[in-house]
Amino acid sequence: MIDKELYDRISSLIQIKDYNKAEELVINALEDDNDHLYITLGNICFLQGNTEEAEKNYKKALAIEPDNPDSYSNLAVVSRQKNNPEEAVEYLEKALSLSPESPEINYNIANTYKQNNDFENAEKYFLNAIKLNIGFIQCYNNLGTLYQDAGKLDKAEKIFREGLLIDENNPSLLYNLGILYDSLDRVDEAIDMYKHALSSQPVWIENLNNLGIAYKRKRQHNRAIKTFHDALSIEPENPMVKNNIGTTYRDIGSREDAEKYFREAISNNPGYIKASINLGEIYRENGEYDNALEELSRIELLSPDDNEIKIHKASVYIDRGDTEKAEDIIEKIIDKEPDNITALSSKGMLLLKKGKYRRS
């Protein structure tokens, strides 16, 4: 074991992210037969992003005490970080055999099965962890997102709600419940969840962005723009948020402002396909076909396999009356993807433009 006074000092340093000082204290105290110190050193290395050294220290701990489940559990975390979920499962199964009543190990193995897309085992071990520790909030969150990803939305809502009965202000549960309500078009409830989450965690870009989108869906455009600007006050160069401000201005007919924010989003991330397509659409709607084609061709060079860009280029050619170029683009997409609905729809528009479509 680690001396309590030393352990408290190390924990305090880790809490304030003074990893160098924490590491120094551990190294000075290292003893060849103290597996807990090696585990602590491994944890510090891992927090610094040095997974190789973390793994070495966890294995040293294991050599000292082969039956310490914490060593196996920590090695599993390293394996997951190295994108080796099969190895992680092996480590966690060993840890679980040594400590079957550990909610943390059940939780870790559940997350690993979730990463492996093994729904049945992930659900089983999340439920085990909750049974062993009914207040294990992160379990409710991750089990809820497991159900959400599997399309079991009733179960997802139920487990999120159960978690909120334990911690009514938990921002992750509130945020994910908001996403669930958004997906069900229960937008008012989604807004309530996002706002509640912000009261617990005000500096959260993704939540502010989702709240802004929800306001936009409710046609509360001024609130949407204000919320997006609140997000920009935290991350002034965030291209996703700037793109969403642009789409909001476009929706209310303020094309000049929309163009400004699409341009800024592209300036912050030149490879941002959505912003480039949106800017191209502004140009197309204004009849600035050359500008539209220039922007769409630029982003196509960066993402040559993206068919959405190609379809938007075809739309510009159709509007400009250059039906042959449009037809060439559309046919090439349909040859590769015969069931591409957007390309087939564009082909219908093209035939109408060429006067070749006859109603039955």
C-alpha positions in Angstrom: 0.0 0.0 0.0 0.9 3.7 -0.3 1.5 5.8 2.9 -1.7 7.8 3.4 0.0 11.1 3.7 2.0 10.5 0.5 -1.1 9.3 -1.3 -3.0 12.4 -0.3 -0.2 14.7 -1.5 0.1 12.8 -4.8 -3.7 12.9 -5.3 -3.8 16.7 -4.6 -1.1 17.3 -7.2 -2.9 15.1 -9.8 -6.1 17.0 -9.1 -4.4 20.3 -10.0 -2.7 18.6 -13.0 0.8 19.1 -11.6 1.8 15.7 -13.0 5.6 16.4 -13.0 5.6 17.0 -9.3 3.3 14.0 -8.6 5.6 11.8 -10.8 8.7 13.0 -8.9 7.1 12.1 -5.5 6.2 8.6 -6.7 9.6 7.9 -8.2 11.3 9.0 -5.0 9.1 6.7 -3.0 9.3 3.7 -5.4 9.9 0.3 -3.8 10.5 -2.9 -5.8 7.7 -4.7 -4.0 5.0 -1.9 -4.0 2.6 -2.6 -6.9 0.4 0.3 -5.8 3.1 2.8 -6.4 3.7 1.4 -9.9 0.0 1.6 -10.7 0.0 5.3 -9.5 3.0 6.0 -11.7 1.2 4.4 -14.6 -1.9 6.5 -14.0 0.2 9.7 -14.0 1.9 8.6 -17.3 -1.5 7.9 -18.8 -2.9 11.3 -17.8 0.1 12.8 -19.6 -0.7 10.9 -22.7 2.3 8.5 -22.4 0.5 5.2 -22.8 3.7 3.3 -23.5 5.2 4.2 -20.1 1.8 3.7 -18.4 1.6 0.2 -19.8 5.2 -0.6 -18.6 4.4 0.5 -15.1 1.1 -1.4 -15.0 3.0 -4.6 -16.1 5.6 -4.0 -13.4 2.8 -3.8 -10.9 1.4 -7.0 -12.2 4.7 -8.8 -11.9 4.8 -7.8 -8.2 1.2 -8.8 -7.5 -0.4 -11.0 -10.2 -3.7 -11.0 -8.5 -4.3 -7.2 -8.3 -7.4 -6.6 -10.5 -6.5 -2.9 -10.8 -3.4 -3.7 -12.9 -5.5 -5.7 -15.3 -8.2 -3.0 -15.4 -5.7 -0.3 -16.1 -4.0 -2.3 -18.8 -7.4 -2.7 -20.4 -7.8 1.1 -20.5 -4.4 1.3 -22.3 -5.5 -1.4 -24.8 -8.7 0.6 -25.6 -6.5 3.7 -26.1 -4.4 1.7 -28.5 -7.6 0.6 -30.3 -7.2 -3.0 -29.3 -10.6 -3.8 -27.8 -10.1 -7.6 -28.0 -7.0 -7.4 -25.7 -8.9 -5.0 -23.4 -11.7 -7.6 -23.0 -9.1 -10.2 -22.1 -7.6 -8.0 -19.4 -11.0 -7.0 -18.0 -12.3 -10.6 -17.9 -9.2 -11.5 -15.8 -9.8 -8.4 -13.5 -13.5 -9.4 -13.2 -12.5 -13.0 -12.2 -10.4 -11.5 -9.4 -13.0 -8.9 -8.3 -16.5 -9.8 -9.6 -18.2 -7.4 -7.3 -16.3 -4.3 -8.5 -18.8 -1.9 -10.2 -15.8 -0.1 -11.8 -14.6 -3.2 -13.5 -18.1 -4.1 -14.7 -18.4 -0.6 -16.0 -15.1 -0.8 -17.9 -15.9 -4.1 -19.5 -19.3 -2.8 -20.5 -17.7 0.2 -22.2 -15.2 -2.1 -24.0 -18.1 -4.3 -25.3 -19.9 -1.1 -26.3 -16.8 -0.1 -28.3 -16.9 -3.6 -29.9 -20.5 -3.1 -30.9 -21.5 -6.0 -28.7 -24.8 -4.7 -27.4 -25.9 -7.7 -25.4 -22.7 -7.9 -23.3 -22.4 -4.2 -22.9 -26.0 -4.0 -21.6 -25.4 -6.9 -19.2 -22.3 -5.4 -17.6 -23.7 -1.8 -17.4 -26.7 -3.3 -15.5 -24.4 -5.3 -13.3 -22.4 -2.2 -12.4 -25.6 -0.3 -11.5 -26.8 -3.2 -9.4 -23.5 -3.2 -7.5 -23.6 0.6 -7.2 -27.0 2.2 -7.7 -25.5 5.7 -7.6 -23.0 5.0 -10.4 -24.2 8.0 -12.6 -21.8 7.5 -15.5 -23.3 4.0 -16.0 -26.8 5.4 -16.5 -25.3 7.8 -19.1 -23.4 5.2 -21.0 -26.2 2.6 -20.9 -28.6 5.3 -22.1 -26.4 6.1 -25.1 -26.0 2.4 -25.8 -29.8 2.1 -26.0 -29.9 5.4 -28.0 -27.4 4.1 -30.6 -29.4 0.8 -30.9 -32.6 2.7 -31.5 -34.2 1.6 -28.2 -35.3 5.1 -27.4 -37.9 4.2 -24.8 -35.3 2.3 -22.8 -32.8 5.2 -23.3 -35.3 7.7 -22.0 -36.1 5.5 -19.0 -32.5 5.0 -18.0 -31.6 8.7 -18.4 -34.6 9.6 -16.2 -33.5 7.0 -13.6 -30.1 8.6 -13.5 -31.6 12.1 -13.1 -33.6 10.8 -10.1 -30.2 10.3 -8.4 -28.5 13.5 -9.8 -31.1 15.9 -11.2 -28.5 18.4 -12.4 -26.1 15.9 -14.1 -25.1 17.8 -17.4 -24.3 14.6 -19.4 -27.6 13.0 -18.7 -29.5 16.2 -19.4 -27.6 16.8 -22.6 -28.1 13.2 -24.0 -31.8 13.3 -23.0 -32.0 16.6 -25.0 -30.5 14.8 -28.0 -33.0 12.0 -27.6 -35.9 14.4 -27.5 -34.5 16.3 -30.5 -34.5 13.0 -32.5 -38.1 12.5 -31.5 -39.1 16.0 -32.6 -39.9 16.8 -29.0 -38.1 20.1 -29.4 -39.6 22.0 -26.4 -38.4 19.2 -24.1 -35.0 19.1 -25.8 -34.7 22.9 -25.1 -35.5 22.4 -21.5 -32.9 19.7 -21.1 -30.1 21.7 -22.9 -31.0 24.8 -20.7 -30.9 22.7 -17.6 -27.6 21.2 -18.5 -26.2 24.7 -19.1 -27.1 25.7 -15.5 -24.7 23.0 -14.3 -22.1 23.5 -17.0 -22.3 26.9 -18.7 -19.1 26.6 -20.7 -20.1 23.8 -23.1 -19.9 24.4 -26.8 -21.7 21.3 -28.0 -24.7 22.0 -25.6 -24.9 25.6 -26.6 -24.8 24.6 -30.3 -27.5 22.1 -29.9 -29.7 24.6 -28.0 -29.2 27.1 -30.8 -30.2 24.5 -33.4 -33.3 23.7 -31.3 -34.3 27.3 -31.2 -33.8 27.5 -34.9 -36.1 24.5 -35.4 -38.7 26.4 -33.4 -38.2 29.4 -35.7 -37.0 31.4 -32.7 -34.2 32.9 -34.8 -33.1 35.7 -32.5 -32.7 33.3 -29.6 -30.8 30.9 -31.8 -28.4 33.6 -33.0 -27.8 34.8 -29.4 -27.1 31.3 -28.2 -24.7 30.7 -31.1 -22.9 33.9 -30.2 -22.7 32.7 -26.5 -20.9 29.7 -27.9 -18.5 31.9 -29.9 -17.7 33.9 -26.8 -16.2 30.6 -25.5 -14.6 29.5 -28.8 -14.4 32.5 -31.2 -12.9 30.4 -34.0 -15.4 27.5 -33.9 -16.4 26.8 -37.6 -19.4 24.6 -36.7 -21.0 27.4 -34.7 -20.3 30.0 -37.4 -21.9 27.8 -40.0 -25.0 27.5 -37.9 -25.2 31.3 -37.5 -24.9 31.5 -41.3 -27.8 29.0 -41.8 -29.9 30.9 -39.3 -29.4 34.2 -41.2 -30.1 32.5 -44.5 -33.4 31.2 -43.1 -34.5 34.7 -42.2 -33.5 36.0 -45.6 -30.3 37.9 -44.5 -28.0 36.5 -47.2 -25.3 39.1 -46.7 -24.9 38.1 -43.0 -25.2 34.4 -44.0 -22.4 34.7 -46.5 -20.2 36.5 -43.9 -20.4 33.6 -41.4 -20.0 30.9 -44.0 -16.8 32.6 -45.2 -15.6 32.9 -41.6 -16.3 29.2 -41.0 -14.3 28.3 -44.1 -11.5 30.6 -43.0 -11.3 28.7 -39.7 -11.6 25.3 -41.4 -10.9 25.3 -45.2 -12.0 21.7 -45.4 -15.4 22.2 -43.9 -17.7 20.7 -46.5 -21.1 22.0 -45.0 -19.9 25.6 -44.9 -18.6 25.4 -48.5 -21.8 23.9 -49.8 -23.8 26.5 -47.9 -21.7 29.4 -49.4 -22.1 27.8 -52.8 -25.8 27.8 -52.4 -25.9 31.5 -51.4 -23.9 32.3 -54.6 -26.3 30.0 -56.7 -29.4 31.6 -55.3 -27.9 35.1 -56.1 -27.2 34.0 -59.6 -23.4 34.2 -59.0 -22.7 30.9 -60.7 -19.0 31.4 -61.3 -18.4 32.1 -57.6 -20.5 29.1 -56.7 -18.5 26.8 -59.0 -15.2 28.2 -57.8 -16.0 27.5 -54.1 -17.5 24.0 -54.8 -14.5 23.1 -57.0 -12.1 24.2 -54.3 -13.7 22.0 -51.6 -14.0 19.1 -54.2 -10.2 19.1 -54.5 -10.0 18.5 -50.8 -12.8 15.9 -50.7 -12.9 14.4 -54.2 -15.1 11.4 -53.2 -17.9 13.5 -51.7 -21.0 13.1 -53.9 -22.9 15.9 -52.1 -20.4 18.4 -53.4 -20.7 17.0 -56.9 -24.5 17.2 -56.8 -24.5 20.8 -55.7 -22.1 21.5 -58.6 -24.5 19.8 -61.0 -27.4 22.0 -59.6 -25.3 25.1 -60.3 -24.7 23.9 -63.9 -28.5 23.2 -64.3 -29.4 26.7 -63.2 -26.8 28.2 -65.5 -28.2 26.2 -68.4 -25.1 24.1 -68.8 -27.0 20.8 -68.9 -24.3 18.7 -70.5 -21.9 19.3 -67.6 -24.6 18.7 -65.1 -25.7 15.5 -66.8 -22.1 14.2 -66.9 -21.7 14.7 -63.1 -25.0 13.1 -62.3 -24.6 10.1 -64.5 -21.2 9.3 -63.0 -22.7 9.3 -59.5 -25.6 7.1 -60.6 -23.2 4.7 -62.3 -21.5 4.2 -58.9 -24.6 4.5 -56.7 -27.7 3.5 -58.7 -29.9 4.1 -55.6 -28.6 7.6 -54.7 -31.9 9.4 -54.1 -30.4 12.9 -54.4 -28.7 12.1 -57.7 -31.8 10.6 -59.1 -33.8 13.7 -58.0 -31.2 15.9 -59.7 -31.6 13.8 -62.8 -35.3 14.5 -62.8 -34.7 18.2 -62.5 -32.2 18.0 -65.3 -34.7 16.2 -67.6 -37.3 18.9 -66.8 -34.8 21.6 -67.7 -34.1 19.8 -71.0 -37.8 19.3 -71.6 -37.4 15.5 -71.8 -39.7 14.6 -68.9 -43.3 13.8 -69.8 -46.0 13.3 -67.2 -48.0 10.0 -67.6 
